[in-house]
């Protein structure tokens, strides 16, 4: 089911756009956490088990989704250490 994002109301001040963007993103993040919490906890547990067992975790992404793979692989202090 697609999530519909309501169009932004007319902005009166330049700073309102930044605040509106932040509120919209935070709202979307909350909806994801609320609706996917159980799945996220299962995935986190499986990743933890793999790290403790010194197993490999393969990450992949194409287009913009590669950024998620880079969070696990390229970041300083990440799993690729």
C-alpha positions in Angstrom: 0.0 0.0 0.0 1.5 3.3 -1.1 1.9 6.1 1.5 0.3 9.3 0.5 2.1 12.5 1.6 -0.1 15.5 1.7 1.1 18.6 -0.2 2.8 21.2 1.9 0.7 24.3 2.8 1.9 27.6 1.4 5.0 28.7 3.3 5.2 32.3 4.7 8.8 32.4 5.7 12.0 30.9 4.3 12.7 28.9 7.5 9.2 27.3 7.4 10.3 25.1 4.5 13.1 23.6 6.4 10.9 23.0 9.5 8.1 21.5 7.4 10.6 19.2 5.6 12.0 18.0 9.0 8.6 17.4 10.4 7.5 15.4 7.3 10.7 13.2 7.4 10.3 12.6 11.2 6.7 11.7 10.7 7.6 9.2 8.0 10.3 7.7 10.1 7.9 7.2 13.0 5.4 5.5 10.7 8.1 3.1 9.5 9.3 2.3 13.0 5.7 1.8 14.3 4.7 -0.5 11.4 8.0 -2.4 11.0 9.3 -2.6 14.5 9.0 -6.4 14.9 10.7 -7.0 11.5 13.5 -4.6 12.3 14.1 -6.3 15.7 14.3 -9.7 14.0 16.7 -8.4 11.4 18.9 -6.8 14.1 19.0 -10.0 16.0 20.0 -12.0 13.0 22.8 -9.5 12.2 24.0 -9.7 15.8 24.1 -13.5 15.6 26.1 -13.3 12.4 28.6 -10.8 13.8 29.1 -12.8 17.0 29.6 -16.0 15.0 32.1 -14.1 12.8 30.1 -14.9 9.7 29.9 -12.7 6.6 27.1 -10.2 5.9 26.6 -9.4 2.3 25.1 -6.1 1.4 24.0 -4.9 -2.1 22.3 -2.0 -3.7 21.8 -0.4 -7.0 21.0 3.2 -7.8 20.2 5.2 -4.6 19.7 2.0 -2.6 23.5 1.5 -2.7 23.6 4.1 0.1 22.2 1.6 2.6 25.0 -0.9 1.6 27.5 1.8 2.1 26.3 2.5 5.6 27.3 -1.1 6.5 30.4 -1.3 4.4 32.1 2.0 3.9 31.5 4.0 7.1 34.4 4.4 9.5 33.8 2.3 12.5 31.3 0.1 10.7 31.3 -3.6 10.2 34.1 -3.4 7.6 36.8 -3.1 10.1 
